[in-house]
Each structure stands twice: as structure tokens, then as C-alpha cells.
């Protein structure tokens, strides 16, 4: 027997229960070496000694630790980690059932044997229910060794079972994870097609939870049928004892269903593995591939590209319809031919040479042009793109060629070359300065005329900018011009450019400029300039001459006006020497007429237009002067104007002015006697078929009435007989017709007034001037007097 180890009583260091991370199991190393770590829960050291003695008798090697309190027991479970617990049932403040509960929580696999002096059967049964391995009476310790061995053996079996169960659980978990991770739907079926187990993918495919799948028939979920389907792969598998499959469409998805039999050791089938694979995308891809192949076939057969395949000797193996159309053959006619029979003699040598070198893997152009011969003997231009066909070993077995008919394109290219030649000839031989500019205004090309006109060489001009040969003051204008053309895309036609040529002299050019494009891209500007230096200088000389003549003409008008004023002054002096009032009146009338003509010349040289007079302004000035000189009362008549803009040459302005002078003078003298108030209306309008008449207070709403005029210089007012006046035709083909109306609302003409028989100077003068204007005159009187003068504004006066 081994030497007894010194027994220790462990004092508690901590309070409370111990929480262990792992279940406590017996120390296998100590068990194998027969060294037991024994925790004795006993308050009597003598009884503890008896337990140890019995262990030694039973030939156990052990390490013992005694404790008698709850705290000491908890600490021993954590620190001592016993392989065996021997516990007295009843302690002063602790008992075996409480210790057993702590063991179950903190070290459930540690054997627990109760050793007590006395215990009832009920308590013993309760202890066994709570997990005690055995119980012994202190007076029967001889059975302790057997009880310890049995408890240790049971605990080892439990540990092994736990480890085995854990391994089985881990394996099952891995199998389940793998089973569920498979993307295909898998179901394990019994012989009667009852579903025993499925993976997650299968549940997803049938869109049902596991509880609604397990125990169901396969055909109910997959085929949505109450009866087995004879064509189902499962039914066929049971008969054939081998794998069977079919394709099935479910909810717009296509599945491939495969069943494999599950065989027993006897060879009989105990069920099957049912696998559903979603092949929708593959089927769609296959359909897309077939469609693509059909499209490719249509493209090859119906496209505009001729395709031909030949072997190493040039024999035609394949050709499409476009190849037949290109050369004018039928399929039967072209069989057995080689590529050489479609080549024109001009291209035969080079094409044959290319083919031989290509078959020898030499590098030659893959794309080139040649002349071909059609069946009818006509020649076509063909562009070809050739690629080699390789065998698996990398050896060339033939070629595949793509061909295009470029006959029209070649013709267009030749025409374009001819056009370019003609354009170049026109560009170079033009007498105008023709040029091109980049987007910055730098010259990129110029013609020969540009060199002659500027004095620069071509290399010098191509180093210059557009602004380098123009004055600095024009640079901004040129920049804005080019910018506007670039922005709007609209060409600018004929604008003047002042240029400083190489010898520092100035030249003037009429320039046109537009955008220059390459396809849709703007690459610069192009333009042409015509030398107008001589014309510009001639225009400047003409302008200078015109300015001199204008000054001279103004001076003439000024002097004529001064001379007329001198004559008017002489008449004034002459009138002062005459005592006869009648003669004084005649002189005053002549003075008024002279002053009217003088006003014409004054208006001309004071305006900017020396060729025509603005009659509206003139009539206002004339009326104002006559009112101030002729009115004899404090309240002269009111003059209203309705004047259209009218420019008249002096030959027409002077007669019209004299007529107005005579009519207005006569109205002021005779229409408003005794200083009565009144109104004078003067209208000058383009005639559009509307008449204008004065309207007096006594008159009705008749539009013909309202404006009156007196017969010129008549001391007795006589009314014109209504309807006797004669109007000239007013339609003018080449000039507008105007109507002058001078009207008043005065006393009107006297009864029996006849303009034809009146021999007054004023009326004769008006009649003569009317004929000079080529117009017609009408005098009306109704609640006043109105004189209508109609004339055309043509340059040639009617005599």
C-alpha cells in the first residue's frame, strides 16, 4: 500500500458559486496513472481518514482534499478539479443534496458518492434522482472500492458517449449545411414517393415550408397531381434501377429532374434521391444561341457582304448568296471553280502571289482591292478582307474572305479627284485673294493672286495671322466677325477690309468668309477678297466732290434767298413811295409771293437734304408767318394741320407753296370779316379714295362739310356752283397721288360765284400753278369754303 498523503482541510477563499466555462470531466491522465483527485466533503476528520484508508486498501493512488463548508466546496471544484467526490450526507451547515446541485451545475461529469452513517431509502432514492452515482453507509465501507470503480467506469462511458454524440452532431450539422448549401433542389423519397427529407433549395423551389413538404407525395408538390405520373423519373427509376431524368416547366421556370435509386445491401430499392436543377437560364442561353446562329446565318446569307471560303489550293468550299450576286453566277455554276476564275488579268498576278504567301504563313496585307470579272464579262472593283483558317495543329487549311463591291465608290473617288483638280486650278488661277484660316485666324493656305496682291511670299503669309496685315484699330472688329461666323455658322458676305501690304501701302478688299468643315467638325475659315482699292479711291474722290458741290449748292440757295429778300425789300421801299392803297396791296401780294419762294430756298440750305423739301414742316412755317403778317384782329383764326410726310423736289415744291400762299392769304382776308373767330384746316394726305371736307357749327354730320377756302384775292366772296368743278383722274401707275385741302368754316363764297369767269391774278396764278403740277382743282362751298388740289408726286411735271 502506498504511503498515506497528509490530509489538508481547505479554507474557503471566495464566497458564492463557481461558474465554469466547460463541464468538468475526470482527468484522464491521472485516471490512466491511477492517481485520483478525491474531494472529501466531511466535517469529521476521523470519518475522512476511514474513507482514505479504504481507498488505500482497494489499491487506489489518490490525492485527497477535505472540506466541510459550501464555500470550500465551490472553491475546490474550481481549483482542485476533483476526479471523485465523497460526501457525507449531513453537515452542520451543508448537506449532500446541496453539494450535488453545485456539482451538477459546475462539474456534472465528476462521480459523486454519498457516504453517511444513516439514511432512509426515500432520501437515498432522491439522491440518486438528483445525480448521485452511489451511496454507502459508513459501517459498510468495504464496498467503497467497487462503488468508486463503477462510478469512474460509468463516467468514462458517459464522456465517450458525449464525445461520440458531439462528433455525430457535428457530422450531421456539416451534412445539413452541405445539403442545404447545394443550389439544386434535393429530396429523399421512399418507395411510395413519400418525401422523407429535403434541402432548403427544394423548399424554395416549391415555395413551401418544411412542415408542409415532409410526408407529402412527390407528385403532389412537383407535378401538382393526385396520382403518380408514369413518365416521372422516379417511376422509371424503380423499374430500371438506374438514373432517369426529364425536363419540366414549373411557374415559367424550366427544371431538369434526375432521380437516382437508393439501394439496400440486398440490391432492392428503398427509395430514390430526387434532384431538381433550374436550367431556365441555360435553356434561354441555348435559345439565344440558336437565335444568334439563325441571325448569323441570315446575316451571312442575306447581308451585303460576299463571303467565300476556299482551301489551300484555292478551291471554293463555301460561298453565300451575295457572292453569287456579286459575280453573277448561280450556285450550280460556281461549284468546282477556284478563286482564280473571278480575277481580272490586271490583278491576277498579285492576288495569286498573296494567296501563295499566305498559305506559307508569310505576312501580307489582309485587306486590299482588286479587279474582278463577272459572268457577263463586265469588270467590277472589289475590296477584300482575308483571314486564314487554322487547323488544331496550327497549320493553315484555307482562307475565309469578305468582299464588297466598290465600283461606285471608285467612280466617286475618281470624280472627287477630278473635282479636286478643278478646284485647285480655280483656287490657284483666280484673280481674287483666296485663303483658308485655322480657328485662331492663322493662314493655312493662299493662292497665287494672294501673293501678287499682298507682296508677300507664300511661306511668309503662312506664318502670319489674319490680323497681321490689317491696322490695329480693326483687330477687335475682325475678331468679333470671325467669332460671330463660328457661333452662328452663317457666312458673311462682302465686308470691307483695309489691308497693309508688304510695301506698307494700303489696299482695300471686299471680303467674303465662311466656315470650313471636315464632316461635322469645324476646322477653320475660308474666304476670298476682291481688290477694290481703285474703286475705293474713286468713291472717296466722288464723295469729296459731292461735299464741295453740296456746299456750293447751299451757298447758291442761300444767295437766291438773299436776293429774293432784297427784291422783297425793294418792293417794300417802292410801296412806301406810293399813296394808292390798291397799288400798295398789289405790291404787298407780290412781296408775299417772293417771300414764299425765298422760304423754299431757306428751307433747302438749312436741311440736310438739298434735293427735296419736307412739305409738312414747310407748310407749318409758311402758315405761321402768314398768320403773323396777314391777320388783322387780336384773335386770328385757328389753324389745324393734318399733314402726311411728303418730300417734294424744288420744281414741285415752289408751285405747291405758291398755291398754299394764295389760298391761305385769301382765307385770312375774306373768310372771317369783322374779326369773327374761325378755324382753318390744312390737309396734305396720300389719296386713298377718302375725301375730306370742313365742318362748321351750323353744318350737319356730312363728312363733306367743314373746311372752307376763298377764291384767291377776291374782294367779293362768291360761292362756286355745286357740281360744276371737274376732277382729274387720280390713278397713277408709277407715283402716289396726293390731295391738298385748304378749308375754313367762314362765311363761304358769294352766290353765283364762277371760277372760270374770274380774272383775278390770284385765281389765275392758282390755275396756272395747278396745271404746272399736272393736278386738278375743285372749289366747294357749304357752310364754308374748301379747295381740293389733287396731284401726283412724279418727277416729270405736266405742262
C-alpha positions in Angstrom: 0.0 0.0 0.0 1.2 3.5 -0.9 2.3 6.0 1.8 -0.6 8.0 3.1 -0.6 11.6 2.0 -1.0 14.3 4.5 -4.6 15.3 4.8 -5.5 19.0 4.5 -8.5 21.0 5.4 -9.2 23.6 2.8 -10.3 27.0 3.9 -12.6 28.9 1.7 -11.1 31.8 -0.2 -14.1 33.1 -2.1 -17.8 33.3 -1.5 -20.5 32.2 -3.8 -20.8 29.7 -6.6 -18.2 28.9 -9.3 -19.3 29.3 -12.9 -17.2 27.1 -15.2 -16.8 27.6 -18.9 -16.6 23.9 -19.7 -18.2 20.8 -17.9 -15.6 19.3 -15.6 -14.6 15.8 -16.6 -12.3 13.3 -14.8 -8.6 13.9 -15.5 -7.8 11.1 -18.0 -4.1 11.3 -17.4 -4.5 10.8 -13.7 -7.0 8.0 -14.3 -4.6 6.2 -16.5 -1.9 6.6 -14.0 -4.3 5.5 -11.2 -3.9 8.9 -9.4 -7.3 10.1 -8.3 -8.0 13.6 -7.2 -10.5 12.9 -4.4 -12.6 15.7 -2.8 -14.0 14.6 0.6 -16.9 16.6 2.0 -16.8 15.7 5.7 -16.9 17.6 8.9 -15.4 14.6 10.9 -11.7 14.1 10.2 -11.8 10.5 11.6 -14.5 9.5 9.1 -12.5 11.1 6.3 -9.5 9.0 7.5 -11.6 5.9 7.3 -12.6 6.7 3.6 -8.9 7.2 2.7 -7.9 4.0 4.4 -10.5 2.1 2.4 -9.2 3.6 -0.8 -5.7 2.5 0.0 -7.0 -0.9 0.8 -8.6 -1.1 -2.6 -5.2 -0.1 -4.1 -6.1 3.4 -5.3 -3.4 6.0 -5.7 -5.0 9.3 -4.9 -4.7 13.0 -3.9 -7.2 13.9 -1.2 -8.7 17.3 -0.2 -11.2 17.6 2.6 -13.6 20.5 3.1 -16.7 20.9 5.2 -18.3 24.2 4.0 -20.2 25.4 0.9 -17.5 28.0 0.1 -14.7 25.5 0.4 -16.6 23.0 -1.8 -17.2 25.6 -4.5 -13.5 26.7 -4.5 -12.3 23.0 -4.6 -14.5 22.4 -7.6 -12.8 25.3 -9.4 -9.2 25.0 -8.2 -8.7 21.3 -7.2 -10.8 19.9 -10.0 -11.5 16.5 -8.4 -11.9 13.2 -10.3 -14.1 11.9 -7.5 -16.3 13.4 -4.7 -17.1 11.5 -1.5 -19.7 13.4 0.6 -21.2 13.0 3.9 -24.9 13.4 3.6 -25.3 15.8 6.5 -23.0 18.5 7.7 -23.6 21.3 10.3 -24.4 24.0 7.7 -24.3 22.0 4.4 -25.6 18.7 3.1 -25.0 16.3 0.2 -28.1 17.3 -1.8 -26.9 21.0 -1.9 -23.4 19.8 -2.8 -24.9 17.6 -5.5 -26.7 20.6 -7.0 -23.4 22.5 -7.1 -21.7 19.5 -8.7 -24.5 19.2 -11.4 -24.0 22.9 -12.2 -20.2 23.2 -12.2 -18.8 19.7 -12.7 -21.7 17.5 -13.9 -19.4 14.6 -15.1 -17.5 14.2 -11.8 -18.6 11.0 -9.9 -20.4 11.7 -6.7 -20.8 9.1 -3.9 -22.7 9.7 -0.7 -21.2 8.1 2.5 -23.3 8.5 5.6 -23.9 7.0 9.0 -27.6 6.5 8.3 -30.0 7.4 5.5 -33.6 6.5 4.7 -34.5 4.8 1.4 -36.5 7.8 0.3 -33.5 10.1 0.8 -31.3 7.6 -1.0 -33.7 7.5 -4.0 -33.9 11.3 -4.1 -30.1 11.5 -4.1 -29.9 9.0 -7.0 -32.6 11.0 -8.9 -30.5 14.2 -8.4 -27.5 12.5 -10.0 -25.5 10.7 -7.2 -23.6 7.7 -8.6 -24.0 5.7 -5.4 -24.4 5.8 -1.6 -22.7 3.9 1.2 -23.1 3.6 4.9 -20.0 4.4 6.9 -20.1 1.0 8.6 -20.0 -0.7 5.2 -17.0 1.0 3.6 -15.7 -2.3 2.3 -17.9 -1.7 -0.9 -16.2 1.7 -1.4 -13.6 0.4 -3.9 -16.2 -1.3 -6.1 -18.5 1.7 -6.0 -15.6 4.0 -7.0 -14.6 1.8 -9.9 -18.2 1.5 -11.1 -18.7 5.3 -10.9 -15.4 6.0 -12.7 -16.3 3.5 -15.4 -19.7 5.0 -15.9 -18.3 8.5 -16.1 -15.8 7.3 -18.7 -18.6 5.8 -20.7 -20.6 9.0 -20.4 -17.6 11.0 -21.6 -17.0 8.8 -24.6 -20.8 8.9 -25.4 -20.7 12.7 -25.2 -17.8 12.9 -27.5 -19.3 10.4 -29.9 -22.6 12.3 -29.8 -20.8 15.5 -30.4 -18.9 14.1 -33.4 -22.2 12.7 -34.7 -23.9 16.1 -34.2 -21.0 17.9 -35.9 -21.1 15.5 -38.8 -24.9 15.8 -39.0 -24.6 19.6 -38.9 -21.9 19.6 -41.6 -24.1 17.3 -43.7 -27.1 19.5 -43.2 -25.1 22.6 -44.1 -23.8 20.9 -47.2 -27.2 19.5 -48.0 -28.8 23.0 -47.7 -25.9 24.7 -49.5 -26.5 22.8 -52.7 -28.3 25.1 -55.1 -30.2 22.2 -56.7 -33.4 21.0 -55.0 -32.8 17.6 -53.4 -35.4 15.3 -51.9 -35.1 11.9 -50.4 -38.1 9.7 -51.3 -39.4 6.5 -50.0 -40.6 3.7 -52.3 -44.1 5.1 -52.3 -42.8 8.6 -53.3 -43.3 10.0 -49.8 -40.8 12.8 -49.2 -38.6 11.9 -46.2 -36.2 14.9 -46.3 -35.5 17.9 -48.5 -32.9 20.7 -48.6 -33.6 24.4 -48.5 -33.3 24.8 -52.2 -36.1 22.3 -52.8 -38.3 24.1 -50.3 -37.6 27.4 -52.1 -38.5 25.8 -55.5 -41.9 24.5 -54.3 -42.3 27.7 -52.2 -43.5 25.8 -49.1 -42.1 25.4 -45.5 -40.6 22.1 -44.5 -43.6 21.1 -42.4 -45.8 21.2 -45.5 -43.3 19.2 -47.5 -42.2 16.3 -45.3 -44.7 13.4 -45.6 -46.2 14.7 -48.8 -46.1 12.7 -52.1 -43.5 13.9 -54.6 -46.0 14.1 -57.5 -48.3 16.3 -55.4 -45.7 19.0 -55.0 -43.8 18.7 -58.2 -46.4 17.7 -60.7 -49.4 19.1 -58.9 -51.2 15.8 -59.4 -53.0 13.4 -57.1 -51.7 10.4 -58.9 -48.2 9.2 -59.8 -47.1 10.2 -63.3 -46.0 7.2 -65.3 -43.4 9.4 -67.1 -42.0 10.7 -63.8 -38.3 9.8 -63.5 -39.0 8.2 -60.1 -41.4 5.7 -61.5 -39.0 4.8 -64.3 -36.1 4.6 -61.8 -37.9 2.0 -59.7 -38.3 -0.1 -62.9 -34.9 0.4 -64.5 -32.9 0.5 -61.2 -30.8 3.3 -62.7 -30.7 7.1 -63.1 -33.6 8.6 -65.0 -34.3 12.2 -65.9 -36.8 14.6 -67.6 -37.4 18.3 -68.2 -40.3 20.0 -66.6 -41.7 23.6 -66.7 -42.9 25.0 -63.4 -44.1 28.6 -63.0 -42.3 29.8 -66.1 -39.1 28.1 -65.0 -37.6 25.0 -66.6 -36.1 22.3 -64.4 -34.2 19.1 -65.2 -35.3 16.4 -62.8 -32.9 13.5 -62.1 -33.6 10.5 -59.8 -31.0 8.0 -58.6 -32.1 4.8 -56.8 -31.2 4.2 -53.1 -30.2 0.5 -53.0 -30.2 -1.8 -49.9 -27.5 -4.4 -49.4 -29.8 -6.9 -51.0 -30.0 -4.8 -54.1 -33.6 -3.8 -53.7 -34.6 -0.2 -53.9 -35.6 1.5 -50.7 -36.3 4.9 -52.3 -34.6 7.4 -54.5 -32.7 10.7 -54.5 -34.8 13.3 -56.3 -32.7 16.2 -57.7 -34.3 19.3 -59.4 -31.9 21.6 -61.3 -33.1 25.0 -62.6 -31.9 25.1 -66.2 -34.0 28.1 -67.3 -31.0 30.4 -67.9 -29.2 27.6 -69.8 -32.3 27.0 -71.9 -32.7 30.7 -72.6 -29.0 30.8 -73.4 -29.4 27.9 -75.8 -32.4 29.6 -77.3 -30.4 32.8 -77.6 -27.6 30.9 -79.1 -29.9 29.3 -81.7 -31.4 32.7 -82.4 -27.9 34.2 -82.7 -26.9 31.4 -85.1 -30.0 32.0 -87.2 -29.3 35.7 -87.2 -25.7 35.0 -88.2 -26.9 32.7 -90.9 -29.3 35.3 -92.1 -26.6 37.9 -91.9 -24.2 35.7 -93.9 -26.8 34.7 -96.4 -28.8 37.9 -96.7 -26.3 40.6 -95.8 -24.5 42.9 -98.2 -21.1 41.3 -97.7 -20.0 38.5 -100.1 -18.4 35.7 -98.1 -16.3 32.8 -99.6 -14.2 30.1 -98.0 -11.5 28.3 -100.0 -9.0 25.6 -99.3 -5.2 25.7 -99.6 -5.4 25.2 -103.4 -8.0 27.9 -103.9 -11.0 25.6 -104.4 -14.2 27.2 -103.2 -15.7 25.3 -100.2 -18.4 27.7 -99.2 -20.0 30.9 -100.6 -23.1 32.9 -99.7 -25.8 34.3 -101.9 -24.2 37.7 -102.0 -21.0 36.2 -103.5 -23.2 34.7 -106.3 -24.9 38.1 -106.8 -21.5 39.9 -106.9 -20.2 37.8 -109.7 -23.5 36.9 -111.4 -23.4 33.1 -111.1 -25.9 30.5 -109.8 -24.8 28.0 -107.1 -24.7 25.2 -109.6 -22.5 27.2 -112.0 -19.9 28.1 -109.3 -19.3 24.7 -107.9 -15.9 23.2 -108.7 -14.4 26.7 -109.5 -11.4 28.3 -107.9 -10.9 31.9 -106.9 -8.7 32.5 -109.9 -11.6 32.3 -112.3 -13.1 35.6 -110.8 -9.9 37.7 -111.0 -9.2 40.1 -113.8 -5.8 39.7 -115.6 -4.7 43.0 -114.3 -5.0 41.8 -110.7 -4.3 38.0 -111.2 -0.6 38.1 -110.5 -0.7 40.0 -107.3 -3.7 38.0 -105.9 -2.1 34.7 -106.7 1.1 35.8 -105.1 -0.8 36.9 -102.0 -2.5 33.5 -101.7 0.7 31.5 -102.0 2.5 33.6 -99.4 -0.5 33.4 -97.1 -0.5 29.6 -97.3 3.2 29.7 -96.3 2.3 31.9 -93.2 4.1 34.9 -94.6 2.9 38.3 -93.5 0.9 40.1 -96.2 -1.9 42.7 -96.2 -5.2 41.3 -95.1 -7.2 44.0 -96.8 -6.7 45.2 -100.4 -8.5 45.9 -103.6 -8.6 44.1 -106.9 -10.4 44.0 -110.2 -12.9 41.1 -110.7 -14.7 39.7 -113.7 -18.4 38.9 -113.6 -20.1 36.1 -115.6 -21.2 38.6 -118.3 -17.6 39.8 -118.7 -18.1 43.2 -117.0 -15.3 44.4 -114.7 -16.0 45.3 -111.1 -13.8 46.8 -108.4 -13.8 44.7 -105.3 -12.4 45.3 -101.8 -11.5 42.1 -99.9 -10.6 41.3 -96.3 -8.9 37.8 -95.9 -8.1 35.8 -92.8 -6.5 32.4 -92.5 -8.4 29.2 -91.3 -6.2 27.2 -88.9 -6.4 23.5 -88.0 -5.9 22.3 -84.4 -2.2 21.8 -85.1 -1.9 25.4 -86.1 -1.5 24.6 -89.8 -3.3 26.8 -92.4 -6.0 24.9 -94.2 -7.5 27.7 -96.2 -8.9 31.2 -96.1 -12.1 33.0 -95.4 -12.7 36.2 -97.4 -15.2 39.0 -97.1 -15.8 41.1 -100.3 -17.5 44.4 -101.1 -18.4 45.8 -104.5 -16.7 49.3 -104.5 -17.2 50.1 -108.2 -19.4 53.1 -107.4 -17.1 54.2 -104.7 -14.1 54.1 -107.0 -16.0 56.0 -109.6 -16.9 58.7 -107.0 -13.3 58.8 -105.8 -12.1 59.4 -109.4 -14.7 62.1 -109.8 -13.6 63.6 -106.5 -10.0 63.6 -107.7 -11.1 65.4 -110.9 -13.1 67.9 -108.8 -10.1 68.5 -106.5 -8.0 69.2 -109.6 -10.6 71.6 -110.9 -10.9 73.3 -107.5 -7.2 73.5 -107.3 -7.0 75.1 -110.7 -9.8 77.6 -109.8 -8.1 78.3 -106.5 -4.7 79.0 -108.0 -5.8 80.8 -111.1 -8.4 83.0 -109.6 -7.7 86.8 -109.7 -9.1 87.2 -106.2 -7.2 86.8 -102.9 -8.4 83.3 -101.8 -7.3 81.9 -98.5 -8.0 79.5 -95.6 -7.6 80.1 -91.9 -7.4 77.9 -88.8 -9.6 78.7 -85.8 -7.1 81.1 -84.5 -7.0 83.1 -87.7 -3.7 81.9 -89.0 -3.3 81.4 -92.7 -3.2 77.8 -93.7 -3.3 78.2 -97.5 -3.3 81.0 -100.0 -3.4 81.2 -103.8 -1.1 82.9 -106.3 -3.3 86.0 -106.5 -2.8 86.5 -102.7 0.9 86.6 -103.2 0.6 89.2 -106.1 -1.9 91.4 -104.2 -0.1 91.3 -100.8 3.5 91.3 -102.0 4.4 88.5 -99.6 5.7 85.1 -100.5 3.6 82.0 -99.6 5.9 81.0 -96.8 5.7 84.5 -95.3 1.9 84.5 -95.5 1.6 81.1 -93.9 3.4 82.4 -90.9 1.0 85.3 -90.5 -2.3 85.8 -88.8 -5.3 87.4 -90.4 -4.9 90.5 -88.3 -1.2 90.9 -89.1 -1.8 92.7 -92.4 -4.7 94.9 -91.1 -4.5 98.1 -89.0 -4.5 97.6 -85.2 -7.8 99.6 -84.9 -9.6 96.9 -86.9 -8.3 93.9 -84.9 -11.2 93.7 -82.5 -13.7 94.1 -85.3 -12.1 91.2 -87.2 -12.0 89.0 -84.1 -15.7 89.6 -83.4 -16.5 88.9 -87.1 -14.8 85.5 -87.0 -16.4 84.7 -83.6 -19.9 85.5 -84.9 -19.4 83.4 -88.0 -18.2 80.5 -85.8 -21.1 80.9 -83.4 -23.9 81.2 -86.0 -22.5 79.2 -88.8 -23.7 81.8 -91.3 -21.2 83.1 -93.8 -20.6 86.8 -94.0 -20.9 88.3 -97.5 -18.9 91.3 -98.7 -17.5 93.3 -95.8 -14.7 95.8 -96.3 -11.2 95.1 -95.0 -8.4 97.6 -95.1 -5.0 95.9 -95.5 -1.4 97.0 -95.2 0.6 95.1 -97.7 4.3 94.3 -97.6 5.5 97.7 -99.0 3.4 99.4 -96.2 0.9 100.8 -98.7 -2.8 100.4 -98.1 -5.3 98.3 -100.1 -9.0 97.8 -99.7 -10.6 94.4 -100.2 -14.3 93.3 -100.4 -14.1 90.1 -98.4 -16.5 87.1 -98.1 -15.8 84.5 -95.4 -17.5 81.2 -94.2 -16.8 78.2 -92.0 -14.6 75.3 -93.2 -15.7 71.9 -92.0 -14.4 68.4 -92.1 -17.5 66.3 -91.7 -19.4 67.9 -88.8 -16.2 69.3 -87.2 -15.3 72.9 -87.8 -11.7 73.2 -88.7 -11.3 76.8 -89.7 -12.5 79.5 -92.1 -12.3 80.0 -95.9 -12.8 83.2 -97.8 -12.0 85.3 -100.8 -11.1 89.0 -101.1 -11.5 91.2 -104.2 -9.2 94.2 -104.6 -11.3 97.4 -104.8 -8.6 99.9 -104.0 -9.1 101.8 -107.2 -12.8 101.9 -106.8 -12.5 102.9 -103.1 -10.2 105.8 -104.1 -12.6 106.9 -106.9 -15.5 106.8 -104.4 -13.5 108.9 -102.0 -12.9 111.4 -104.8 -16.6 111.4 -105.7 -17.6 111.9 -102.1 -15.2 114.8 -101.8 -16.5 116.3 -105.0 -20.1 115.9 -103.8 -19.3 117.6 -100.5 -17.8 120.5 -102.4 -20.9 120.7 -104.7 -23.2 120.4 -101.7 -21.5 123.3 -100.0 -21.7 125.3 -103.3 -25.4 124.4 -103.7 -26.2 125.5 -100.2 -24.4 128.7 -100.9 -26.5 129.2 -104.1 -29.8 128.6 -102.3 -28.6 131.0 -99.6 -27.8 133.7 -102.1 -31.0 133.1 -104.1 -32.9 133.5 -100.8 -30.9 136.7 -100.0 -31.6 138.1 -103.5 -35.3 137.4 -103.1 -35.2 139.1 -99.7 -33.5 142.1 -101.4 -36.3 142.2 -104.0 -38.9 142.0 -101.3 -37.2 144.9 -99.5 -37.2 146.9 -102.7 -40.9 146.3 -103.1 -41.4 147.5 -99.5 -39.5 150.7 -100.3 -41.5 151.1 -103.5 -44.8 150.7 -101.7 -43.8 153.3 -99.2 -43.4 155.8 -102.1 -47.0 155.1 -103.4 -50.1 156.6 -101.9 -52.5 154.4 -103.8 -53.7 151.7 -101.4 -54.7 149.4 -104.3 -51.1 149.5 -105.7 -49.7 149.1 -102.2 -51.9 145.9 -101.9 -50.6 144.6 -105.2 -47.0 145.2 -104.2 -47.6 143.5 -100.8 -49.1 140.4 -102.5 -46.1 140.2 -104.8 -43.8 140.7 -101.8 -45.6 137.7 -100.1 -45.1 135.5 -103.2 -41.5 136.4 -103.3 -41.1 135.7 -99.6 -42.8 132.3 -100.1 -40.2 131.3 -102.7 -37.4 132.6 -100.5 -38.6 130.4 -97.7 -38.3 127.4 -100.1 -34.6 128.2 -100.6 -34.0 128.8 -96.9 -35.6 125.5 -96.0 -33.4 123.7 -98.5 -30.0 125.0 -97.4 -30.9 124.7 -93.7 -31.9 121.0 -94.1 -29.6 118.1 -94.8 -31.4 117.2 -98.0 -30.7 119.6 -100.9 -32.8 117.7 -103.4 -36.2 117.7 -101.7 -38.3 119.6 -99.2 -40.3 118.2 -96.3 -43.6 119.9 -97.1 -45.2 119.2 -93.7 -42.6 121.3 -91.9 -42.7 123.9 -94.7 -46.5 124.3 -94.5 -46.4 124.8 -90.8 -43.6 127.5 -91.1 -45.5 129.2 -94.0 -48.8 129.2 -92.2 -47.2 130.7 -89.1 -45.6 133.5 -91.0 -48.8 134.3 -92.9 -50.9 134.4 -89.8 -48.5 136.8 -88.1 -48.3 139.1 -91.2 -51.8 138.9 -92.6 -54.2 138.6 -89.5 -55.8 142.0 -88.8 -57.5 141.1 -85.5 -56.4 140.3 -82.0 -57.8 136.8 -82.2 -56.7 135.3 -85.6 -58.2 132.1 -86.8 -57.0 128.7 -85.5 -55.1 126.6 -88.0 -55.3 122.8 -87.7 -52.9 120.6 -89.7 -53.3 117.0 -91.0 -50.1 116.6 -92.9 -48.5 113.4 -94.1 -44.7 113.2 -94.6 -44.0 114.3 -98.2 -40.7 115.1 -99.8 -41.0 117.2 -103.0 -38.3 118.4 -105.4 -38.0 122.1 -105.8 -39.8 122.1 -109.1 -42.9 120.8 -107.4 -42.4 122.4 -104.0 -42.4 126.1 -105.3 -45.7 125.7 -107.3 -47.4 124.0 -104.3 -46.0 126.6 -101.9 -47.3 129.4 -104.0 -50.8 127.8 -104.3 -50.9 127.4 -100.5 -49.8 131.0 -100.1 -52.6 132.3 -102.4 -55.3 130.1 -100.8 -54.3 130.9 -97.2 -53.8 134.6 -97.9 -57.3 134.8 -99.4 -58.8 133.0 -96.5 -57.3 135.3 -93.9 -58.5 138.4 -95.9 -62.1 137.3 -96.7 -63.4 134.3 -94.6 -63.7 135.9 -91.2 -64.9 139.6 -91.6 -65.3 141.9 -88.6 -62.8 139.8 -86.6 -65.1 136.9 -86.1 -63.4 133.7 -84.7 -62.9 130.7 -87.0 -60.9 127.6 -88.0 -58.7 126.9 -90.9 -57.8 123.3 -91.8 -54.9 122.4 -94.0 -54.6 118.7 -95.0 -52.0 117.0 -97.2 -52.5 113.2 -97.5 -51.9 110.4 -99.9 -55.1 109.9 -101.7 -56.8 106.5 -100.9 -60.3 107.2 -102.1 -61.4 109.1 -98.9 -62.5 112.8 -99.2 -62.0 115.4 -96.5 -64.3 118.4 -96.0 -64.6 121.1 -93.4 -67.4 121.1 -90.9 -68.9 124.3 -89.4 -71.1 124.7 -86.3 -74.2 125.0 -88.4 -73.4 122.1 -90.7 -74.7 118.5 -90.3 -72.6 115.4 -89.8 -72.0 115.2 -93.6 -68.2 114.4 -93.9 -68.0 116.6 -97.0 -68.6 119.7 -95.0 -66.3 121.6 -92.5 -63.3 123.1 -94.2 -63.6 126.2 -96.4 -61.4 128.3 -98.6 -61.7 131.5 -100.5 -61.1 132.2 -104.2 -57.7 133.9 -104.2 -57.6 137.7 -103.9 -61.3 138.2 -104.4 -62.8 141.2 -102.6 -66.3 139.8 -103.0 -66.8 136.1 -101.9 -68.8 134.2 -104.5 -69.8 130.5 -103.9 -68.9 128.1 -106.6 -71.8 126.4 -108.2 -72.1 122.9 -106.8 -71.2 120.1 -109.2 -69.5 122.2 -111.8 -66.0 121.5 -110.7 -64.1 119.0 -112.7 -61.5 116.5 -111.1 -58.6 115.0 -113.0 -58.1 111.2 -112.8 -56.2 110.2 -109.7 -54.9 106.8 -110.6 -51.2 106.9 -111.1 -49.2 103.8 -112.1 -45.8 104.9 -111.1 -46.2 107.6 -108.4 -48.6 108.1 -105.4 -51.3 110.6 -105.7 -51.7 113.3 -103.0 -54.6 115.7 -102.2 -54.2 119.1 -100.7 -57.2 120.6 -98.9 -57.4 124.2 -97.6 -60.7 124.7 -95.9 -62.4 127.1 -93.5 -65.7 127.4 -91.7 -66.1 131.1 -92.6 -68.8 132.9 -94.5 -68.4 131.0 -97.7 -68.4 132.1 -101.3 -71.0 134.5 -102.6 -73.9 133.3 -104.7 -73.3 133.0 -108.4 -69.5 132.6 -108.0 -67.9 131.2 -111.2 -64.2 130.4 -111.0 -64.0 130.2 -114.8 -65.0 133.8 -115.4 -62.9 135.3 -112.6 -59.9 137.2 -113.9 -58.1 137.9 -110.6 -54.4 137.5 -110.6 -54.6 135.1 -107.6 -57.1 132.8 -109.2 -55.2 132.8 -112.5 -51.9 132.1 -110.6 -53.5 129.1 -108.8 -55.0 127.7 -112.0 -51.6 128.1 -113.8 -49.7 126.5 -111.0 -52.2 123.6 -110.8 -51.5 122.9 -114.5 -47.8 123.1 -113.8 -48.2 120.4 -111.1 -50.3 118.3 -113.5 -53.1 118.3 -111.0 -56.8 119.1 -110.8 -58.6 121.8 -108.7 -62.1 121.7 -107.1 -63.7 124.5 -105.1 -66.7 123.8 -102.9 -68.7 126.0 -100.6 -71.2 124.7 -98.0 -71.0 126.3 -94.5 -67.6 127.4 -95.5 -65.2 127.0 -98.4 -63.0 124.1 -99.3 -60.4 123.9 -102.1 -59.2 120.4 -103.2 -56.0 120.1 -105.1 -55.1 116.6 -106.4 -51.6 115.9 -107.9 -49.2 113.1 -108.4 -45.7 113.0 -106.9 -43.9 112.1 -110.1 -40.7 113.7 -111.2 -41.9 115.0 -114.5 -44.3 117.9 -114.3 -47.3 118.0 -116.6 -47.4 121.2 -118.7 
